């Protein structure tokens, strides 16, 4: 039996409104896979660090065990494990790889030229290091947020000199296996020379080398400790802060978490903000954007954090001008 023209039209409209499109249904059932590749820290600490990243993803509509699955791979300070861990993520065919740090980004780069990679806080010039063709047009499968820590060396040293006016010689704590630390050391030597400050280099690759490194400076007259950014050194931050205090050394670090652990001061980009920015990149890529077309961002805001309790323990009076510059003073 034929229906009336008006009745057929109404039926057709109701059918279109109440029946989900095949493309929509497919999208609703799709789960994207995000790989997280870290040279460190240990999983419990990594979970805390990833909280801003995951929170921002939730705000953007992505929830773990709902429409995203996260594959986490950590080298736990053993950077030589990163290539195998990156290869594992590639075998799992994740949709995007988040690579915090230059070592993780390099391992991911060597593992795939197809899967999008979002680097964050790499600490080096991504163009000079061959990660991207340019900041505005990355051109390959890598983009993200680049926190060029080497460029902040001079500012950190100036802040340290302001805190310790009599500073004439300082120790530098570095990891010789870190791919960016040789460049950081060159930048530090240039900045120190300009301010008339001598350097004494301490190298560590494992926690059990910390005591030996610090005992090596007890016969050397140093007034402060300058610590490079590194996931390995981050893991040892409480030990480093405690040993520096025992040796009466003023300290400056790249991240506020060192100061929360008892260090004297830090100057650098807000790591939580970098993580949130990385989430925006992942969101865009999962929605179809190509890394080659997403400009690399650089942090616009840097924070100075000072630990007043540590300053008091070292017998230091924080200059008023430095207090005015501080974003936070931990009491």
Protein Blocks (a to p, Z undefined) as FASTA:
>chain_A
ZZdfklmmmmmmmmmmmmccfklmmmmmpccddddddfbdcfklmmmmmmmmmmmmmmno
paehilpccddddeehpamlmmmmmmmmmmnopabdcdehjklmmmmmmmpckbccddeh
klpafklnomambfklnopabecjdddfklmmmmmmmmmmmmmmmlcbdcddddfkbmkl
mmmmmmmmmmmmmnopacdddddfbfklmmmmmmmmmmpccfbdcddddfklmmmmmmmm
mmmmmnopacddfbfklmmnopabdcdddfklmmmmmmmmmmmmmnopafklmccdddfb
dcddddfklmmmnopacdfklmmmpmbdcZZ
